[in-house]
């Protein structure tokens, strides 16, 4: 059976309809931040083990940005919410 993600707009859909875009907890630096801050934001990322929030794009569905909380070990999805309605993290990459 295919892995399903419950889109808040489209319902349960196969994960192949989505594109993952990375960590949803990163705060984007200010536009006038120094080169070191931008280097860290773009290139230095953690590789978490366990529960983690990520930006996903429902590219073959409603085309909305979502925040998916999933376990990086088991791939179990714990929650899905619309990124536009959330106050977590920065902007989708």
FENNORFEN-V591219 format. One record per residue. N is the residue number from 1. PSI is psi as a letter, one per 20 degrees, with the letter a starting at -180 (* if undefined). Layout:
# FENNORFEN-V591219
N_PSI, N_PSI
This chain:
# FENNORFEN-V591219
1_p, 2_q, 3_p, 4_q, 5_p, 6_n, 7_p, 8_i, 9_h, 10_i, 11_a, 12_p, 13_q, 14_q, 15_h, 16_i, 17_i, 18_q, 19_p, 20_p, 21_j, 22_a, 23_p, 24_i, 25_i, 26_p, 27_p, 28_p, 29_q, 30_q, 31_h, 32_j, 33_q, 34_r, 35_h, 36_g, 37_g, 38_h, 39_g, 40_g, 41_g, 42_g, 43_h, 44_o, 45_q, 46_q, 47_n, 48_q, 49_p, 50_b, 51_p, 52_q, 53_p, 54_q, 55_p, 56_q, 57_p, 58_m, 59_h, 60_k, 61_d, 62_i, 63_k, 64_q, 65_p, 66_q, 67_o, 68_p, 69_o, 70_r, 71_p, 72_i, 73_g, 74_i, 75_j, 76_p, 77_p, 78_h, 79_q, 80_p, 81_q, 82_p, 83_h, 84_h, 85_j, 86_q, 87_j, 88_p, 89_a, 90_c, 91_q, 92_q, 93_*
